[in-house]
Amino acid sequence: MALAGQARDSDDQNLPLMIWYGIEPLVPANPSGMPKLAAAAEIPQLRQFLARRVVEHTVSLGEKGNLDPLIVALAAAGEAAQLDLLTGARDGLRGRKKMTMPAGWAELYPRLNSIH
């Protein structure tokens, strides 16, 4: 997971995807821990992919799914990471018409809306 923290690899043609391919299978095993990793990652593409995959996994669980850890990670992330996490979450929600609002979203949304 330390590779996700290497900002210098962001522009590499292959490394972000190789890191992603290593992390992606772990999402279903630890969906609540992945948003924190996504927020801490220094590779924008990886942040987006992780957020998207977490949301897709959560949606697949239906009523048992919980996006609360993603909201916590969003609240604690810096602005650049927030934008990447939101982009990934949006991509993961594409095609969804109805979702239960995660805890903390009502309080976080105005803050995010004023920044971005």
N, C-alpha and C positions, 0 to 999 in steps of 0.2 A: 504494500500500500504506500510505501515511501516514494515509489516512482510517481505517484499522482501529485506529489508535492514539488516536482521539478519543473518550474515555470520555463526553464530554458528548452524543454522538450515540446513546448506548445506549437512551434512552427515546423517541427519535424514532420515529414510526410507519413512516416510509419509508426513512430513510437506511441502517439496518443491512442491509435487504434489497437496496437498490441497490448497496451496497458488495459484498455477497455475490454478486450477479449479475455483477459485474465480475470478481471473483476466481475464482469457481467454474470457468470454462473453463480456468484456468491449472493446476488441480490435476493433471491427467494429464501435463502437460508438466514439472512439477517436484514430484512427490509427496514427495520427500525433504526439500524446503525448506518445504513447507506447514505441517508441525507446528510449526516454529519461529515462523512467522508467526502461527499459531493461538495459541500460548502468549503471544506478545507483544501480541496484539490486546487492546484495552481494552473491546471490546463483547462481552459474554457470549454473545449469540446467534450472533455471528460465530465465536467460538471453538468453539462446539458444532457449527455447520454445517461448519466446516473439518475438524474432527476426524472427523465423520461421513463426509464426502466422501473424505477420505484413506483411511479404513478401507474404504469401499465400493470405491474404486479398487484398493486393495491386494488385497482379496478377489477382485476380478475378474481379477487377474493370476495367481491360483492359486499354484503353487509358486514363481513368480518374484516374488511380492509380498513386501514387507519392511516390517514395522511397527516396526522398530528406531528410525527417526527419531522416531516418535511417543513411544516410551518415553523417549528422551533428552529430548524436549521436556517430557514429563510430569515427569520427575525434576527439571528445572530451573525449572519453573513455580511460581508462588505457589499458595497453597491454593485461592483462588477460581478461578483458571485451571485448576488440576488437576481440580476438580469439573466444570467445563464441558467440558474435554477428555475426561474419563471418560464423561460423559453422551453426548457426541457419538460416542465410540468404541462405546459400548454400542448406540446407535441404528444405527450402521453394521454391527454384528455381529448385529443382530436376525435370527433365523431360522437362523443358522449353528450347527451342532452341533459342528463340529470345526475347530480352527485350531491351527497350530503356535505354540507359545509364543515370543514375541519375546525376543531377547537382552536381558537386564537386567530382565525382568519379575519373575523370582523374587526378586530383591534389592529391587525397588521396591515390590512388592505389600504387604509387611508395613508399610512406611512409610506408604503410602497408606491402608491399612486402619486404622491407628492414628489418623490425622488425621480421616478422614471417617467 
